């Protein structure tokens, strides 16, 4: 991504529009914020020299427009039919569905991997993190808990099985994002502070992955064993991937631990079982990526020697240290 003044302007409006939505005291204010957000993100992702990104921007516009129309229709219905404050199941399900569609959650997820495939790593990072904030917070205003429980189970199962046959790193990160979305929804049901903790942790880990793949210029799994990487880069990749998957010694497990703890305390055993089981499948395809970079050692295939600049490597080493030592610090919360 080229940081020219136009891109910076749209990036600023993107951040500003989220603030409009989450600080608005009316549904219409939220809707206006969502529209500004959509119209500021499209110039960021469209790139005339890349047909895939132009296609992605058009798809993104169409999907988000449909979701916005549904949202507007839902809030108008709410204003017409609901004179009292009692919650109506149908309208709450409609509003929840539009928010799930905006986030790219299953079963409305079909657009999400296709669009991510056409974007740069920086735009992917924005789509996987910042673009989730507004729908998540609007979802928390008007939750239909039973409906969302079903959606979370669909989400986590679909993302785990869809990621198994992917070779594109961007699509894998997309399905990983859909998987984390169900954890985020669960944390939002528990408390907004827990959601904030989970979201910050997830954004931190996703930013490291996108940063590494951007610097290594990698988009597919086979590039990991064709390229001859520095072993320190490989170890850092491994640590951060396992942290993102939520393997216990790493910091990424900490917010998941709190959520699992809550689920078990509230006798939601089946839900916690599905969450844990599907996380194992997610970890399986993370480990498959790591296996490609570590184990394949064909010297004939090592076409390029990749080394990062020292300052970039230092940043990644530092983040890996946080991933490893974070769990030691987090154990004090449960003593």
C-alpha positions as CSV (number, residue, x, y, z in Angstrom):
1,X,0.0,0.0,0.0
2,X,1.3,3.4,-0.9
3,X,0.9,6.0,1.8
4,X,-0.1,8.9,-0.4
5,X,-2.3,11.8,1.0
6,X,-5.5,10.3,-0.5
7,X,-5.0,7.0,1.2
8,X,-4.2,8.7,4.5
9,X,-7.4,10.8,4.2
10,X,-9.6,7.8,3.6
11,X,-7.9,5.9,6.4
12,X,-8.6,8.8,8.8
13,X,-12.3,8.8,7.7
14,X,-12.4,5.0,8.2
15,X,-11.4,5.4,11.9
16,X,-13.6,8.5,12.3
17,X,-16.7,6.6,10.9
18,X,-16.3,3.9,13.5
19,X,-16.2,6.5,16.2
20,X,-19.5,8.0,14.8
21,X,-21.2,4.6,14.9
22,X,-20.1,3.5,18.4
23,X,-20.8,6.9,20.0
24,X,-24.2,7.5,18.3
25,X,-27.3,7.4,20.5
26,X,-29.7,6.5,17.7
27,X,-29.9,3.6,15.2
28,X,-29.8,6.1,12.3
29,X,-26.6,7.5,13.6
30,X,-25.1,4.0,13.7
31,X,-26.3,3.4,10.1
32,X,-24.7,6.7,8.9
33,X,-21.4,5.7,10.5
34,X,-21.6,2.3,8.8
35,X,-22.2,4.0,5.4
36,X,-19.3,6.4,5.8
37,X,-17.1,3.4,6.8
38,X,-18.1,1.5,3.7
39,X,-17.4,4.5,1.4
40,X,-14.0,5.2,3.0
41,X,-12.8,1.6,2.8
42,X,-13.6,1.1,-0.9
43,X,-10.9,3.6,-2.1
44,X,-8.4,2.0,0.2
45,X,-8.8,-1.5,-1.3
46,X,-9.3,-0.6,-4.9
47,X,-6.2,-0.7,-7.0
48,X,-6.3,0.0,-10.8
49,X,-3.2,-2.1,-11.5
50,X,-4.7,-5.2,-9.8
51,X,-7.9,-6.7,-11.2
52,X,-8.4,-8.9,-8.1
53,X,-8.5,-5.9,-5.8
54,X,-10.9,-4.0,-8.1
55,X,-13.2,-7.1,-8.1
56,X,-12.9,-7.3,-4.3
57,X,-13.9,-3.6,-3.9
58,X,-17.0,-4.1,-6.0
59,X,-18.0,-7.3,-4.2
60,X,-17.4,-5.6,-0.9
61,X,-19.6,-2.6,-1.9
62,X,-22.5,-4.8,-3.0
63,X,-22.5,-7.0,0.1
64,X,-22.2,-4.2,2.5
65,X,-24.9,-2.2,0.7
66,X,-27.3,-5.2,1.0
67,X,-26.4,-5.5,4.7
68,X,-27.0,-1.7,5.2
69,X,-30.4,-1.9,3.4
70,X,-31.4,-4.8,5.7
71,X,-30.2,-2.8,8.7
72,X,-32.2,0.3,7.7
73,X,-35.3,-1.8,7.0
74,X,-34.9,-3.5,10.4
75,X,-34.6,-0.2,12.3
76,X,-37.6,1.2,10.4
77,X,-39.7,-1.9,11.4
78,X,-38.5,-1.4,15.0
79,X,-39.7,2.2,15.0
80,X,-43.0,1.4,13.4
81,X,-44.0,-1.8,15.4
82,X,-42.2,-1.4,18.7
83,X,-43.7,1.5,20.6
84,X,-42.8,-0.2,23.9
85,X,-39.3,-1.3,24.9
86,X,-40.0,-5.1,24.9
87,X,-37.7,-7.0,22.6
88,X,-39.2,-8.6,19.5
89,X,-37.5,-11.9,18.4
90,X,-37.9,-11.4,14.7
91,X,-36.6,-7.8,14.6
92,X,-33.6,-8.6,16.9
93,X,-32.8,-11.6,14.7
94,X,-32.9,-9.3,11.6
95,X,-30.6,-6.7,13.2
96,X,-28.2,-9.4,14.4
97,X,-28.1,-11.0,11.0
98,X,-27.2,-7.7,9.3
99,X,-24.4,-7.3,11.8
100,X,-23.2,-10.8,11.2
101,X,-23.3,-10.2,7.4
102,X,-21.2,-7.0,7.8
103,X,-18.6,-9.0,9.8
104,X,-18.5,-11.9,7.4
105,X,-19.7,-14.4,9.9
106,X,-21.1,-17.8,8.9
107,X,-23.7,-18.5,7.3
108,X,-23.2,-15.1,5.6
109,X,-19.4,-15.7,5.1
110,X,-19.2,-16.6,1.4
111,X,-18.1,-13.2,0.3
112,X,-15.4,-12.9,3.0
113,X,-12.6,-15.3,1.8
114,X,-13.1,-14.2,-1.8
115,X,-12.6,-10.5,-0.9
116,X,-9.7,-11.2,1.3
117,X,-8.0,-13.1,-1.5
118,X,-7.9,-10.0,-3.6
119,X,-6.5,-7.6,-0.9
120,X,-3.0,-6.7,0.2
121,X,-1.9,-7.7,3.7
122,X,-2.4,-4.2,5.1
123,X,-6.0,-4.1,3.8
124,X,-6.5,-7.6,5.1
125,X,-5.4,-6.5,8.5
126,X,-7.9,-3.6,8.5
127,X,-10.7,-5.9,7.3
128,X,-10.0,-8.6,9.9
129,X,-9.7,-6.2,12.9
130,X,-10.9,-2.6,12.6
131,X,-14.0,-3.5,10.4
132,X,-15.2,-5.8,13.1
133,X,-15.5,-3.1,15.8
134,X,-18.7,-1.3,14.7
135,X,-20.8,-4.5,13.9
136,X,-19.6,-6.1,17.2
137,X,-20.6,-3.1,19.3
138,X,-24.0,-2.7,17.5
139,X,-24.6,-6.4,18.0
140,X,-24.1,-5.9,21.8
141,X,-26.9,-3.3,21.9
142,X,-29.6,-5.7,20.7
143,X,-28.6,-9.3,21.3
144,X,-30.8,-12.3,20.6
145,X,-28.9,-14.8,22.8
146,X,-30.4,-18.0,21.5
147,X,-30.0,-17.0,17.9
148,X,-26.4,-15.9,18.5
149,X,-25.5,-19.2,20.3
150,X,-26.6,-21.1,17.1
151,X,-24.7,-18.7,14.9
152,X,-21.5,-19.2,17.0
153,X,-21.7,-23.0,16.7
154,X,-22.3,-22.7,12.9
155,X,-19.4,-20.2,12.7
156,X,-16.9,-22.2,14.5
157,X,-17.7,-25.5,12.7
158,X,-17.8,-24.0,9.2
159,X,-14.5,-22.1,9.7
160,X,-12.7,-25.2,11.0
161,X,-13.8,-27.5,8.1
162,X,-13.5,-24.9,5.3
163,X,-9.9,-24.1,6.2
164,X,-8.8,-27.7,5.8
165,X,-8.4,-27.7,2.0
166,X,-7.0,-24.2,1.5
167,X,-3.6,-23.5,0.2
168,X,-3.8,-19.7,0.2
169,X,-2.5,-18.0,3.3
170,X,-5.0,-15.2,2.9
171,X,-7.9,-17.6,2.8
172,X,-6.6,-19.5,5.8
173,X,-6.3,-16.2,7.7
174,X,-9.9,-15.4,6.6
175,X,-11.3,-18.7,8.1
176,X,-9.2,-18.2,11.2
177,X,-10.8,-14.7,11.5
178,X,-14.3,-16.3,11.1
179,X,-13.3,-18.8,13.9
180,X,-12.2,-16.0,16.2
181,X,-15.4,-14.2,15.5
182,X,-17.4,-16.8,17.4
183,X,-15.0,-16.4,20.4
184,X,-15.5,-12.7,20.2
185,X,-19.3,-13.0,20.1
186,X,-19.1,-15.2,23.2
187,X,-16.8,-12.8,25.0
188,X,-19.3,-9.9,24.1
189,X,-22.1,-11.9,25.7
190,X,-20.0,-12.3,28.9
191,X,-18.9,-8.7,29.2
192,X,-17.7,-5.8,27.0
193,X,-14.4,-5.6,28.9
194,X,-13.6,-9.3,28.1
195,X,-14.5,-8.5,24.5
196,X,-12.1,-5.6,24.5
197,X,-9.3,-7.8,26.0
198,X,-10.0,-10.6,23.4
199,X,-10.2,-8.1,20.5
200,X,-6.9,-6.3,21.4
201,X,-5.1,-9.7,21.8
202,X,-6.5,-10.9,18.5
203,X,-5.6,-7.7,16.7
204,X,-2.1,-7.8,18.2
205,X,-1.5,-11.4,16.9
206,X,-3.1,-10.8,13.5
207,X,-1.0,-7.6,13.0
208,X,2.2,-9.7,13.6
209,X,1.1,-12.3,11.1
210,X,0.1,-9.8,8.4
211,X,3.4,-7.8,9.1
212,X,5.5,-11.0,8.7
213,X,3.7,-12.2,5.5
214,X,3.9,-8.7,4.0
215,X,7.7,-8.5,4.7
216,X,8.3,-12.0,3.4
217,X,5.9,-11.3,0.4
218,X,4.1,-14.6,1.0
219,X,0.6,-15.5,-0.2
220,X,0.6,-19.3,-0.5
221,X,1.7,-22.2,1.7
222,X,4.1,-23.6,-1.0
223,X,6.1,-20.3,-0.9
224,X,7.1,-21.3,2.7
225,X,9.1,-24.2,1.5
226,X,10.3,-22.8,-1.8
227,X,11.8,-19.9,0.0
228,X,14.9,-20.4,2.2
229,X,14.1,-18.4,5.3
230,X,16.3,-17.5,8.2
231,X,15.6,-20.0,11.0
232,X,14.9,-17.2,13.5
233,X,12.1,-16.0,11.2
234,X,10.7,-19.5,11.1
235,X,10.7,-19.8,14.9
236,X,9.0,-16.5,15.3
237,X,6.4,-17.5,12.7
238,X,5.8,-20.7,14.7
239,X,5.5,-19.0,18.1
240,X,3.0,-16.4,16.8
241,X,1.0,-18.9,14.8
242,X,0.6,-21.2,17.8
243,X,-0.3,-18.2,20.0
244,X,-3.0,-17.1,17.5
245,X,-4.3,-20.7,17.5
246,X,-4.6,-20.6,21.3
247,X,-2.1,-23.2,22.4
248,X,-1.7,-23.0,26.2
249,X,1.8,-21.8,26.9
250,X,1.3,-18.7,24.7
251,X,-0.6,-15.4,25.4
252,X,-3.3,-16.1,22.8
253,X,-4.7,-18.8,25.1
254,X,-5.4,-16.4,27.9
255,X,-8.7,-14.8,26.7
256,X,-9.9,-18.2,25.4
257,X,-9.1,-19.6,28.9
258,X,-11.4,-17.0,30.5
259,X,-14.2,-17.7,28.0
260,X,-13.9,-21.5,28.5
261,X,-13.9,-21.0,32.3
262,X,-17.1,-18.9,32.0
263,X,-18.8,-21.5,29.8
264,X,-18.1,-24.3,32.2
265,X,-19.2,-22.3,35.2
266,X,-22.5,-21.7,33.5
267,X,-23.0,-25.4,32.5
268,X,-22.6,-24.7,28.8
269,X,-20.7,-27.9,28.4
270,X,-21.7,-28.8,24.8
271,X,-20.8,-25.3,23.6
272,X,-17.4,-25.3,25.3
273,X,-16.7,-28.8,23.9
274,X,-17.4,-27.6,20.3
275,X,-15.3,-24.5,20.9
276,X,-12.3,-26.5,22.1
277,X,-12.7,-29.3,19.5
278,X,-12.8,-26.9,16.6
279,X,-9.9,-24.9,17.9
280,X,-7.9,-28.1,17.6
281,X,-8.8,-28.3,13.9
282,X,-7.7,-24.7,13.5
283,X,-4.4,-25.5,15.2
284,X,-4.0,-28.4,12.8
285,X,-4.0,-26.2,9.7
286,X,-1.7,-23.7,11.4
287,X,0.7,-26.5,12.2
288,X,0.5,-27.7,8.6
289,X,1.8,-24.2,7.5
290,X,4.6,-24.5,10.0
291,X,5.4,-28.0,8.9
292,X,5.8,-26.7,5.3
293,X,8.3,-24.1,6.4
294,X,10.3,-26.3,8.8
295,X,10.3,-29.8,7.4
296,X,10.6,-29.5,3.7
297,X,14.3,-29.1,3.2
298,X,14.8,-29.8,-0.5
299,X,17.9,-27.9,-1.5
300,X,16.8,-27.8,-5.1
301,X,13.7,-25.9,-4.1
302,X,15.5,-23.2,-2.2
303,X,15.4,-20.6,-4.9
304,X,15.5,-17.4,-2.7
305,X,17.3,-16.6,0.5
306,X,15.1,-14.4,2.6
307,X,16.5,-12.2,5.4
308,X,14.7,-9.4,7.1
309,X,16.2,-6.1,8.0
310,X,17.6,-6.1,11.6
311,X,15.1,-3.6,13.0
312,X,12.1,-5.6,11.6
313,X,13.5,-8.8,13.0
314,X,14.0,-7.1,16.4
315,X,10.3,-6.0,16.4
316,X,9.2,-9.6,15.6
317,X,11.5,-11.1,18.2
318,X,10.0,-8.7,20.8
319,X,6.4,-9.7,19.9
320,X,7.4,-13.4,20.1
321,X,8.8,-12.8,23.6
322,X,5.5,-11.3,24.6
323,X,3.7,-14.3,23.2
324,X,5.8,-16.7,25.2
325,X,6.1,-14.9,28.5
326,X,2.5,-13.6,28.5
327,X,1.1,-16.8,29.7
328,X,3.3,-16.9,32.7
329,X,2.0,-13.4,33.7
330,X,-1.6,-14.4,33.0
331,X,-1.5,-17.4,35.3
332,X,-1.5,-15.0,38.3
333,X,-5.1,-14.0,37.4
334,X,-6.3,-17.5,38.3
335,X,-4.2,-18.2,41.4
